[in-house]
Amino acid sequence: MNLNLLIDHTYLKAMGTSKEIDQLVVEAAQWKFKSVCLNPVWVKYAKEKLEGTGVLVCTVIGFPLGANTTETKVFETLDAVQNGADEIDMVVNVGRVKSGDDAYVKTEIERIVKAAHGRAVKVIIETCYLTKEEIARVSAVVGSTGAVFVKTSTGFGTAGATPEDVKIMKDASHKQVKAAGGVKTKEDLDKMIDAGATRIGTSNGVALMTSGEGTGY
């Protein structure tokens, strides 16, 4: 697969202006990235700007903590879909994961999948806060739902993706894996792909396509 089609070109900073979003969209269209991943407030804007380019619009739900009520996450998802989102990256309730409440986690994911109306849902488990056993357990929960991906990180935690965690997630979930956070070089990307990732979330997409090294998320 072409490298560009592995990349969700990402801008999720709180201070993003229309200038930054315009740059993200232009770069995504130029390099034919798989998607742009941005905050919900920009979904409709990006969808209009990217019309006819083939680039998908991905947004985040319950971001970045995952501690919203399920009802709030469902509303966010419905709103994102109405505004044109093609993919949904939801943050799992990390506290419920660490409490061992797998039933809650599974039900919430399934409700988001239903609200997404056929759009691909990626479940962010925020690996930096979990033990290896918890990573495997929640990945298995994701594997039992209609979500398409399990995703490593928000980029706002204490650490991002590692190849070791990607492999655990892939083996436990039997789903696709999105590696996000800390993928700054072509070497980083290759390691994630070798471990089983089929999508990369990064703000370094252009640098990875050119110099092979970036500085951001």
SVG drawing of the C-alpha trace seen along z (x, -y; Angstrom):
<svg xmlns="http://www.w3.org/2000/svg" viewBox="-27 -32 42 44">
<polyline fill="none" stroke="black" stroke-width="0.4" points="0.0,0.0 1.2,-3.5 2.5,-5.3 0.2,-8.3 -2.9,-6.0 -1.8,-4.9 -1.8,-8.4 -4.5,-10.3 -3.2,-13.8 -3.9,-15.2 -4.4,-18.6 -6.0,-18.4 -4.5,-21.3 -6.9,-23.5 -5.5,-26.7 -6.1,-25.6 -7.3,-28.5 -8.8,-28.4 -5.3,-29.1 -4.0,-25.8 -7.0,-23.9 -6.7,-25.3 -3.1,-24.2 -4.0,-20.7 -6.7,-20.4 -4.4,-21.6 -1.6,-19.3 -4.0,-16.3 -5.4,-17.0 -2.0,-17.5 -0.5,-14.3 -3.8,-12.3 -3.6,-11.2 -6.3,-8.7 -7.9,-11.4 -7.7,-14.6 -8.3,-14.0 -9.5,-17.2 -11.7,-18.4 -15.5,-18.2 -15.9,-22.0 -14.0,-21.8 -15.8,-18.7 -18.3,-20.6 -15.7,-23.1 -13.1,-20.4 -15.8,-18.3 -16.7,-21.2 -13.0,-22.0 -12.2,-18.4 -15.1,-17.7 -14.0,-15.7 -10.5,-15.0 -11.1,-11.5 -9.7,-12.5 -11.8,-11.4 -12.8,-13.5 -12.1,-11.9 -13.0,-13.4 -12.6,-12.7 -15.3,-11.9 -15.0,-12.1 -11.6,-13.7 -9.1,-13.7 -10.0,-12.2 -12.8,-9.7 -14.6,-10.6 -17.8,-12.0 -21.0,-10.1 -22.0,-7.6 -25.0,-9.8 -22.7,-12.7 -20.4,-10.6 -23.4,-9.4 -24.7,-12.9 -21.2,-14.0 -21.1,-11.1 -24.5,-11.9 -23.6,-15.5 -20.3,-14.6 -22.1,-12.3 -24.6,-15.0 -21.7,-17.4 -20.1,-15.0 -17.6,-12.9 -16.5,-9.8 -14.7,-8.2 -15.0,-8.4 -12.1,-8.1 -13.7,-7.7 -11.8,-7.7 -12.6,-4.8 -13.5,-5.4 -10.0,-4.7 -11.2,-4.7 -13.8,-2.0 -11.1,0.0 -8.9,-0.1 -11.8,0.7 -12.4,3.9 -15.8,2.9 -15.7,4.5 -19.5,4.6 -19.6,0.8 -16.8,0.4 -18.3,2.8 -21.8,1.2 -20.4,-2.3 -18.4,-1.2 -21.4,0.5 -23.6,-2.6 -21.0,-4.7 -20.8,-2.2 -24.6,-2.4 -24.6,-6.2 -21.9,-6.2 -24.3,-4.7 -21.8,-2.6 -18.8,-4.9 -15.6,-3.3 -15.1,-3.7 -11.6,-3.6 -11.4,-3.1 -8.6,-5.0 -7.5,-3.0 -4.8,-5.4 -2.1,-2.8 0.2,-5.0 -2.3,-4.7 -2.7,-0.9 -0.7,2.2 0.1,4.7 -2.6,6.9 -5.1,4.1 -4.1,3.3 -4.8,6.9 -8.1,7.0 -9.6,3.8 -8.3,4.7 -10.2,8.0 -13.3,6.0 -12.9,3.8 -12.6,7.0 -16.0,8.2 -17.7,5.0 -18.4,3.6 -15.6,1.1 -13.1,1.3 -9.9,0.2 -8.3,0.1 -6.1,-3.0 -3.2,-3.5 -3.3,-7.1 -4.8,-10.6 -1.4,-12.3 -2.4,-14.2 -1.3,-11.5 2.1,-10.8 3.3,-8.7 2.3,-7.6 2.4,-4.5 5.0,-1.7 5.5,1.3 5.1,3.6 1.7,2.2 0.6,2.3 1.4,6.0 -0.5,6.7 -3.5,4.8 -3.5,6.6 -3.2,10.0 -5.8,9.5 -8.4,7.6 -8.1,9.2 -9.0,5.7 -7.0,3.1 -4.7,1.0 -4.1,-2.7 -0.8,-3.9 -0.9,-7.5 1.4,-9.7 5.1,-9.9 5.4,-8.7 7.9,-11.3 10.3,-9.4 10.0,-6.9 11.8,-4.4 9.0,-5.0 6.4,-4.4 8.0,-1.3 8.2,0.2 4.5,-0.4 3.6,1.2 5.8,4.2 4.1,4.6 0.7,4.7 -0.6,1.1 -2.6,0.4 -3.2,-3.3 -0.9,-6.0 -2.2,-9.1 0.3,-11.9 0.8,-15.6 4.1,-14.8 2.6,-13.4 4.2,-15.8 7.6,-15.5 7.3,-11.7 6.5,-11.9 9.5,-14.2 12.4,-14.3 11.3,-11.3 11.3,-13.1 8.9,-15.4 8.6,-17.2 4.9,-17.1 2.2,-14.7"/>
</svg>
